[in-house]
Amino acid sequence: MMRVSLPAAILAASLGFSGFALADDAGYTLTIKDHQFTPTTLEIPADTKVKLTVKNLDPTAEEFESYDLNREKIVAGNGEITVSIGPLKPGTYKFFGDFHQDTANGTIVVK
C-alpha cells in the first residue's frame, strides 16, 4: 500500500481545487428576437475564456457568425447554442446573423 505524506496530500488537493476554478468559464447570453441580437454590444473580460449562449426566440433559424472570432454556428428556431470564445485580447469583435445581415448584427467588446 502506498503512503502519501500530509504536505503532499495538501499540495495535491490545492492544485486540484485551483485547476477546477480555472476550468469554470464565465457565461454570457445573447438573444435573437425579430431578427435582431440583444444586446447589440456585449462586454467580456480580456484574457478569459467565456461561454456564450445564443438563444433564438424567433421561429425561424438564424446563424451566429463572426469572421473576427472565427465562429459560425446555426441556431434553430426557438433553439439555443453555446459558443466558446477566447481568451481574447482587448478590442472590438463583430458578429452577425448570416440569414438577416441587415438587422442581426452586433459587437463584442473585450476589456
ZADO-1210 file (C-alpha; in nm, 4 decimals, padded with zeros to 6 digits):
<atoms>
<atom x="00.0000" y="00.0000" z="00.0000" code="MET" pos="1"/>
<atom x="00.1332" y="00.3460" z="-00.0891" code="MET" pos="2"/>
<atom x="00.1651" y="00.6173" z="00.1749" code="ARG" pos="3"/>
<atom x="00.1258" y="00.9854" z="00.0972" code="VAL" pos="4"/>
<atom x="00.2667" y="01.2477" z="00.3278" code="SER" pos="5"/>
<atom x="00.0317" y="01.5130" z="00.4655" code="LEU" pos="6"/>
<atom x="00.2124" y="01.8027" z="00.2878" code="PRO" pos="7"/>
<atom x="00.1954" y="01.6134" z="-00.0435" code="ALA" pos="8"/>
<atom x="-00.1762" y="01.5456" z="00.0073" code="ALA" pos="9"/>
<atom x="-00.2415" y="01.9130" z="00.0856" code="ILE" pos="10"/>
<atom x="-00.0456" y="02.0204" z="-00.2228" code="LEU" pos="11"/>
<atom x="-00.2328" y="01.7750" z="-00.4449" code="ALA" pos="12"/>
<atom x="-00.5683" y="01.8892" z="-00.3069" code="ALA" pos="13"/>
<atom x="-00.4860" y="02.2567" z="-00.3542" code="SER" pos="14"/>
<atom x="-00.3700" y="02.2002" z="-00.7115" code="LEU" pos="15"/>
<atom x="-00.6889" y="02.0103" z="-00.7832" code="GLY" pos="16"/>
<atom x="-00.9071" y="02.2910" z="-00.6471" code="PHE" pos="17"/>
<atom x="-00.7203" y="02.5648" z="-00.8364" code="SER" pos="18"/>
<atom x="-00.7432" y="02.3626" z="-01.1579" code="GLY" pos="19"/>
<atom x="-01.1179" y="02.3320" z="-01.1062" code="PHE" pos="20"/>
<atom x="-01.1548" y="02.7074" z="-01.0579" code="ALA" pos="21"/>
<atom x="-00.9627" y="02.7803" z="-01.3781" code="LEU" pos="22"/>
<atom x="-01.1862" y="02.5456" z="-01.5766" code="ALA" pos="23"/>
<atom x="-01.5020" y="02.7328" z="-01.4715" code="ASP" pos="24"/>
<atom x="-01.5723" y="02.9588" z="-01.7725" code="ASP" pos="25"/>
<atom x="-01.7726" y="03.2784" z="-01.7360" code="ALA" pos="26"/>
<atom x="-02.1123" y="03.2734" z="-01.9082" code="GLY" pos="27"/>
<atom x="-02.2834" y="03.5367" z="-02.1250" code="TYR" pos="28"/>
<atom x="-02.6080" y="03.5333" z="-02.3230" code="THR" pos="29"/>
<atom x="-02.7260" y="03.6869" z="-02.6499" code="LEU" pos="30"/>
<atom x="-03.0862" y="03.6573" z="-02.7664" code="THR" pos="31"/>
<atom x="-03.2291" y="03.6802" z="-03.1153" code="ILE" pos="32"/>
<atom x="-03.5789" y="03.8275" z="-03.1489" code="LYS" pos="33"/>
<atom x="-03.7339" y="03.9774" z="-03.4631" code="ASP" pos="34"/>
<atom x="-03.4049" y="03.9024" z="-03.6425" code="HIS" pos="35"/>
<atom x="-03.2027" y="04.1236" z="-03.4056" code="GLN" pos="36"/>
<atom x="-02.9446" y="04.0418" z="-03.1400" code="PHE" pos="37"/>
<atom x="-02.9894" y="04.1688" z="-02.7845" code="THR" pos="38"/>
<atom x="-02.7736" y="04.3145" z="-02.6513" code="PRO" pos="39"/>
<atom x="-02.6123" y="04.4555" z="-02.9647" code="THR" pos="40"/>
<atom x="-02.2929" y="04.5234" z="-02.7678" code="THR" pos="41"/>
<atom x="-02.1651" y="04.2672" z="-02.5210" code="LEU" pos="42"/>
<atom x="-01.8662" y="04.3369" z="-02.2936" code="GLU" pos="43"/>
<atom x="-01.6455" y="04.0499" z="-02.1795" code="ILE" pos="44"/>
<atom x="-01.3146" y="04.0442" z="-01.9905" code="PRO" pos="45"/>
<atom x="-00.9824" y="04.0180" z="-02.1725" code="ALA" pos="46"/>
<atom x="-00.7665" y="03.7080" z="-02.1424" code="ASP" pos="47"/>
<atom x="-01.0603" y="03.4980" z="-02.0195" code="THR" pos="48"/>
<atom x="-01.2317" y="03.2043" z="-02.1873" code="LYS" pos="49"/>
<atom x="-01.6100" y="03.2559" z="-02.1866" code="VAL" pos="50"/>
<atom x="-01.9156" y="03.0545" z="-02.2824" code="LYS" pos="51"/>
<atom x="-02.1599" y="03.2470" z="-02.4984" code="LEU" pos="52"/>
<atom x="-02.5165" y="03.1160" z="-02.5110" code="THR" pos="53"/>
<atom x="-02.7167" y="03.2344" z="-02.8112" code="VAL" pos="54"/>
<atom x="-03.0942" y="03.1917" z="-02.7676" code="LYS" pos="55"/>
<atom x="-03.3129" y="03.2228" z="-03.0750" code="ASN" pos="56"/>
<atom x="-03.6621" y="03.3388" z="-02.9755" code="LEU" pos="57"/>
<atom x="-03.7739" y="03.3548" z="-03.3401" code="ASP" pos="58"/>
<atom x="-03.9492" y="03.0559" z="-03.5028" code="PRO" pos="59"/>
<atom x="-03.7005" y="03.0562" z="-03.7919" code="THR" pos="60"/>
<atom x="-03.3341" y="02.9581" z="-03.7879" code="ALA" pos="61"/>
<atom x="-03.0515" y="03.2116" z="-03.7685" code="GLU" pos="62"/>
<atom x="-02.6763" y="03.1760" z="-03.7909" code="GLU" pos="63"/>
<atom x="-02.4360" y="03.3275" z="-03.5379" code="PHE" pos="64"/>
<atom x="-02.1330" y="03.4198" z="-03.7444" code="GLU" pos="65"/>
<atom x="-01.8177" y="03.6179" z="-03.6817" code="SER" pos="66"/>
<atom x="-01.5158" y="03.6485" z="-03.9065" code="TYR" pos="67"/>
<atom x="-01.3327" y="03.8250" z="-03.6221" code="ASP" pos="68"/>
<atom x="-01.3944" y="03.5344" z="-03.3812" code="LEU" pos="69"/>
<atom x="-01.3707" y="03.2624" z="-03.6469" code="ASN" pos="70"/>
<atom x="-01.7106" y="03.1216" z="-03.5446" code="ARG" pos="71"/>
<atom x="-02.0123" y="03.0084" z="-03.7484" code="GLU" pos="72"/>
<atom x="-02.2993" y="02.8154" z="-03.5954" code="LYS" pos="73"/>
<atom x="-02.6676" y="02.7759" z="-03.6847" code="ILE" pos="74"/>
<atom x="-02.9258" y="02.8417" z="-03.4135" code="VAL" pos="75"/>
<atom x="-03.2522" y="02.6568" z="-03.4807" code="ALA" pos="76"/>
<atom x="-03.5797" y="02.8442" z="-03.4465" code="GLY" pos="77"/>
<atom x="-03.6745" y="02.8578" z="-03.0767" code="ASN" pos="78"/>
<atom x="-03.3400" y="02.6912" z="-03.0002" code="GLY" pos="79"/>
<atom x="-03.0079" y="02.7795" z="-02.8451" code="GLU" pos="80"/>
<atom x="-02.6391" y="02.7094" z="-02.8895" code="ILE" pos="81"/>
<atom x="-02.3266" y="02.7532" z="-02.6820" code="THR" pos="82"/>
<atom x="-02.0114" y="02.9007" z="-02.8312" code="VAL" pos="83"/>
<atom x="-01.6735" y="02.9062" z="-02.6551" code="SER" pos="84"/>
<atom x="-01.4826" y="03.2298" z="-02.7052" code="ILE" pos="85"/>
<atom x="-01.1381" y="03.3386" z="-02.6007" code="GLY" pos="86"/>
<atom x="-00.9249" y="03.4106" z="-02.4312" code="PRO" pos="87"/>
<atom x="-00.9152" y="03.7309" z="-02.6367" code="LEU" pos="88"/>
<atom x="-00.7032" y="04.0417" z="-02.6354" code="LYS" pos="89"/>
<atom x="-00.8740" y="04.3790" z="-02.5731" code="PRO" pos="90"/>
<atom x="-01.0594" y="04.5064" z="-02.8783" code="GLY" pos="91"/>
<atom x="-01.3887" y="04.5021" z="-03.0680" code="THR" pos="92"/>
<atom x="-01.5073" y="04.1877" z="-03.2433" code="TYR" pos="93"/>
<atom x="-01.8048" y="04.1969" z="-03.4830" code="LYS" pos="94"/>
<atom x="-02.0716" y="03.9258" z="-03.5186" code="PHE" pos="95"/>
<atom x="-02.3843" y="03.8947" z="-03.7327" code="PHE" pos="96"/>
<atom x="-02.6762" y="03.6720" z="-03.8248" code="GLY" pos="97"/>
<atom x="-02.5939" y="03.5407" z="-04.1681" code="ASP" pos="98"/>
<atom x="-02.9603" y="03.4965" z="-04.2660" code="PHE" pos="99"/>
<atom x="-03.0574" y="03.8567" z="-04.1740" code="HIS" pos="100"/>
<atom x="-02.7379" y="04.0599" z="-04.2073" code="GLN" pos="101"/>
<atom x="-02.9277" y="04.3868" z="-04.2453" code="ASP" pos="102"/>
<atom x="-03.0768" y="04.3660" z="-03.8925" code="THR" pos="103"/>
<atom x="-02.8943" y="04.0933" z="-03.6981" code="ALA" pos="104"/>
<atom x="-02.5524" y="04.2317" z="-03.6061" code="ASN" pos="105"/>
<atom x="-02.3532" y="04.3384" z="-03.3062" code="GLY" pos="106"/>
<atom x="-02.0157" y="04.3625" z="-03.1382" code="THR" pos="107"/>
<atom x="-01.8293" y="04.2002" z="-02.8527" code="ILE" pos="108"/>
<atom x="-01.6078" y="04.4494" z="-02.6699" code="VAL" pos="109"/>
<atom x="-01.3196" y="04.2914" z="-02.4839" code="VAL" pos="110"/>
<atom x="-01.1740" y="04.4976" z="-02.1995" code="LYS" pos="111"/>
</atoms>
